[in-house]
Amino acid sequence: MALTDEEKKDIYKRWRELINMSETALNSWAEDDNRLLASINRQEAKDSGGIQSGYDSFHRIKRRKTKPMKDWSDEDYTNAKQEIGFNSRMLGGKPGDPVGESRMSKWEISLRNWGHDPSLKSSPQHAKWKAWRAKHYGKKGSTMRITASDLAHTYFCEQKIKRAVIAGQKSGHSEMARVYGHLLRRGGRVASNSLGDVSQHFASAMAGDATLRESLGLTYLQEIINQTADKISSTARSAISIISDFLSREGLSGKVDYLIKATFKPTTKLEQVIAGRLGQTKKDPAGTLTMMGHLLSASTPQDFANVLNLSFAQMRDLFGVSENLPPSMGSGSWFMQKWEQVSQYVVGMEDAKLLVVKVGLTILKVAILSLLFGTPLAAVGSKVLSIVVVLIVLVILTNKRTTANIIRKMGISLAVFTSGFLIDLVNGFKFLGSVGGDMLNQVKSLFKSAAVREINHLLSTDMNFRKAYLNA
């Protein structure tokens, strides 16, 4: 029985959501030998009763990834339903032990072979993958060994801080004791205001310690970038997939940062119309991405006109196409032609879809700038904030997790800022919500070192504290 249009739309939508690997990621995986660790070849599939070979399915997925919905055949929909079914079932399974040296489970490898990457935030089972990764390789995937001297130093610091907590309560340093308690707390979620309390207490330490200031600031900015990108991405996943695929297909993935940095000012009528349509979502980054996705997924000028709310005559005028078209381009069929065919009649006209990207990225940058300028982060100034926004958009469109190293390469150094500035950021940047507590866990070692320095200072200057400490 033939599928209805609604059934086709539903299959296409679900397929786009589950096949979350970009064209670039699929091509890269095709060259990765790890893909063979959880797959059967065609002959093995045939010998097993004619079941689907992951090899065949993967290459069908690759071909269909760049295929517009209007070009899908009945066979495409049949295969897409099988791929949806496989991924849905596999996502409900449990990851086993790592396979060989791949640092992946068969569960993850199988999913990748069917176009789904559980390590991406867009995966409905990302939390399951993250927990598995933390269990086998630690929170950051590191297998670096901890030396005996590292353990001894950590033990020494913690014992000194514990004694200082007891001494502080008995010698008039109760606030210090409370803050040190945050540093000693293990497990569970740290209160969101803890980072503010600790940074407030160590303001003087940060003022005199550029390393502490730099590390805290870079960690904080990294979290802002990742959290902002995740928040926007979660509301525009399908559109981001369309945009990412387009950038990859046009060879623009490596130039995204250049396109974002360059301010694009619409000049032609078509550019102004595109900017106006995208500009309706200026204060909504996810809305801008969604509109970009609609425009880029338009496969004919008619589709494009529909998204822009333009009539036949308006669209024709914007493209500069005269009424005296050749027989093969009669007015009755003009809107049904492909972009490439239309371009033959528009000398010097830049591809409309590339205009969408240029205008869209500019407006997206403005939208995110507007979002961040409403927070204490505005204190860093427009130059630094612009760099942060570029990184946020890069993370959104390229599925890369930014690091402190990338921020350093972009020329941001928090060491030049005052400790008071960092405290204002920590206490006032509400956009991050409870992430502050998680961040404290990342920078605890820095604050513990600062605490030991403070304790040593009190031992040499405060006799009451010294006495209480020795008796603790």
C-alpha positions, 0 to 999 in steps of 0.5 A, a space after each residue: 500500500 502506497 504511503 500518504 504524503 503525511 506518512 512520508 513527511 513523518 518518516 523523513 522527519 524521524 529519519 533526519 532526527 535519528 541519522 544525526 551524523 553529518 555528511 563529513 562525519 559519515 565520510 570520515 567513518 567510512 574510512 575508519 577501520 573501527 567500523 568493521 568491529 561490529 558489522 557483517 559483510 554482504 556474504 555473511 548477511 546472505 548466509 544468515 538468512 538475507 538480513 540487512 548488511 550494515 555495510 550496504 545500509 551505511 552506504 545507502 544512508 550516505 547517498 540519501 543524506 544529501 538527497 532532497 525529500 522530493 527526490 526520494 523513491 519508494 525504496 528510499 522510504 522503505 529503507 529509511 523505515 528499516 534504518 529508523 527501526 534499527 536505530 530505535 531498537 539499538 538505542 534501547 540496548 546497553 553498551 558492552 565493554 570497549 572493543 579492542 583499542 577502539 575506545 568504543 563499544 559494539 553498541 556505539 560502533 553498530 549505531 555509527 554504522 547505521 548513521 547515528 552517533 550517540 556521542 553527540 548531544 542530539 542523540 536521545 541516548 547521549 547520557 547513556 554514552 556519557 556514563 559509559 565513557 566516564 565509567 571506562 575512561 574517566 569524565 574527560 576520557 583520560 587514561 593518564 596515570 596518577 603518580 604517587 607524588 600526586 596522591 601524596 600532594 593531594 592528601 597533604 593539601 586536604 589534610 591541611 584544609 581539614 585542620 584549617 576548617 576546625 581551627 577556623 571555627 575556633 579562632 574567629 574564621 568561621 566564614 573561611 571554614 565554611 568556604 573550605 567546606 565547599 572544597 572538601 565536599 565530595 560527590 553529589 551536586 555542588 550548590 550553584 552558588 558555591 563557586 561564587 562563595 569560593 571565588 569571593 573568598 579568594 578574591 585577593 588570591 586571584 588578584 595576585 595570581 594570574 594563573 589562578 585567574 586565567 584558569 578560572 576565567 578560561 574554564 568559565 568561558 568554555 562552559 558559557 560557550 558549550 552551554 549556550 551552544 547546547 541550549 540553542 542547538 536543542 531547539 533547532 536540531 533538524 535545521 542545524 543538520 540541514 545547514 551543516 550538510 550544506 556547508 559540508 557539501 559546498 566545501 564551506 565547513 572550514 570557512 565558517 569562522 571567516 563567514 561569521 567574522 565578516 559582517 555581511 551587508 545586504 545590497 541587492 533587493 534579493 539580499 535585502 528580502 532574505 535579510 528581512 525574512 531572517 531578521 524577523 528572528 533577530 532576538 531568537 538564535 534558534 529561530 534564525 537557524 530554523 529559517 536558514 534551514 527552510 531556505 537552504 532546503 528549498 529545492 526550486 525557486 518556487 519553494 524559495 519563493 514560498 518561504 520568502 512569501 513572494 509572488 511569481 512576479 516578485 521572485 522573477 524581478 528579484 532574480 533579474 529574469 526578463 519576461 522574454 524567456 527562451 521557450 525552455 524557460 517559459 513563465 509557466 514552468 520557470 519556478 519549477 526549474 533547478 537553481 543551476 538552470 536558473 543561474 544560466 540566465 542570471 549573469 553575475 548573480 551569486 547563488 541564492 543559498 550562499 546568500 542565505 548562509 552569509 546573511 543568516 550567519 551575520 544575523 545569528 551572530 547579532 542575535 547571540 550577541 544580543 543574548 549575551 549582552 544582557 548578562 554580566 559577560 557584557 563587561 568583557 567588551 564587544 571585541 572579546 564577546 564577538 570572539 566568544 560568539 564566533 566560537 559558539 556558532 562554530 560549536 553549533 554548526 560543526 559539532 565540536 566541543 570547544 576547549 580552553 586551548 581554542 579560546 587561547 588561540 583566539 587571543 582571549 586572556 583572562 589574566 588581564 582582568 581583575 578578580 572582581 570582574 571574575 566574581 561578578 561573572 560567576 555570581 551574575 551570569 544566570 544563563 548558566 543556571 546550576 552549572 556553576 557548581 559543576 564548574 567548581 569541581 573542575 577548578 577545585 585543585 586551583 582553589 585548594 592550592 590557594 587555600 594552602 597559601 592562605 593557611 600558611 599565611 595565617 599560621 605565621 601571622 595569627 597566633 589564635 589560628 596557629 594555636 587552634 590549628 596545632 590542636 586540631 
